[in-house]
Amino acid sequence: MQLRTGQQVIHLNKTPFVSKTYFKDAERVQNEIWKDIDVRDKTVIDVGIGESTEKLVELGAKVIGVDNDFRKIMSYRKSGIPLILCDFINFPFHRRIADIVVFYFTLHEICPCHHHRALITARKIAPTVIIVEPSSHGCLAYREFARLWRDAMNSVGKFEEYMPAEYWEGIVRKAGFDKTLRKTVKWKAEVPIEVLGNIITATINEWKDMGVGEYYIKKLQEFLKENPRLTWSNIEVIIGKSLDV
Ligand SMILES: C[S@@+](CC[C@H](N)C(=O)[O-])C[C@H]1O[C@@H](n2cnc3c(N)ncnc32)[C@H](O)[C@@H]1O
């Protein structure tokens, strides 16, 4: 799910009904996530390409994008960014080739049984790892929306598993990163109903492409009909650093 930032926002910026407050808040959230993270001139491997890849380029990083979705790679083929099509779990390099590995809204899409392996690989290829993930907590409507997403993804053999920040910090440490830093970025603005409607339309199209069944699509439409008051969950940023590389 990438609703609060990324492609969805790019898409939503084009809608005439958007709330200024909401998009101003989205911008603030973005700035707070990347604030204090120095990526300028660093070689950054961005696992899961999208908005984070563009942001990293904007911040002056030398980015290499990795994604296991062929269509995603194709949509960035003219960007000039070096791209690797592969499942990060089977990443072909196991030695230091970068300064930073970024997982921005990506790890929750990977089976938890592979998280340790993904972090071990990150540890081998770079001395710093940055994880950005939505919090598993949130308001009632958020929890309902997140549950629908998780169930829909599970129904097609995919993952959408939000974890507490302590979990992400734990796997970073377990993979051998010596030092961890953590911050939480909070959303303030509620999602305007027009924006949520657009997000749900885009979500339904995405789900149909993935083969998600009518049952979940109906549930999502019913969720919207109830005019939910939804604020996105907090965003957790976890940075791991190795001292010996
Ligand atoms: C929610 S999107 C976030 C993308 C990007 N970081 C952004 O900010 O827009 C998650 C991305 O991770 C990719 N992904 C999921 N599992 C992956 C894996 N095992 N290896 C490589 N990419 C993966 C998906 O294809 C998707 O493009």
The ligand as a Gaussian input file, in Angstrom:
#p B3LYP/6-31G(d) Opt

LIG

0 1
 C        4.909000       0.316000      -1.656000
 S        6.084000       0.292000      -2.914000
 C        7.220000       1.544000      -2.393000
 C        8.117000       1.953000      -3.501000
 C        9.037000       3.159000      -3.255000
 N        9.961000       2.948000      -2.189000
 C        8.286000       4.437000      -3.107000
 O        8.625000       5.229000      -2.244000
 O        7.370000       4.698000      -3.886000
 C        6.996000      -1.184000      -2.589000
 C        7.873000      -1.603000      -3.747000
 O        8.724000      -2.657000      -3.324000
 C        8.824000      -3.606000      -4.352000
 N        9.180000      -4.897000      -3.735000
 C        8.398000      -5.649000      -2.923000
 N        9.058000      -6.750000      -2.562000
 C       10.281000      -6.700000      -3.146000
 C       11.403000      -7.586000      -3.160000
 N       11.398000      -8.741000      -2.493000
 N       12.500000      -7.221000      -3.883000
 C       12.505000      -6.054000      -4.587000
 N       11.466000      -5.192000      -4.607000
 C       10.366000      -5.509000      -3.902000
 C        7.451000      -3.598000      -4.996000
 O        7.467000      -4.118000      -6.296000
 C        7.110000      -2.110000      -4.954000
 O        7.541000      -1.449000      -6.113000

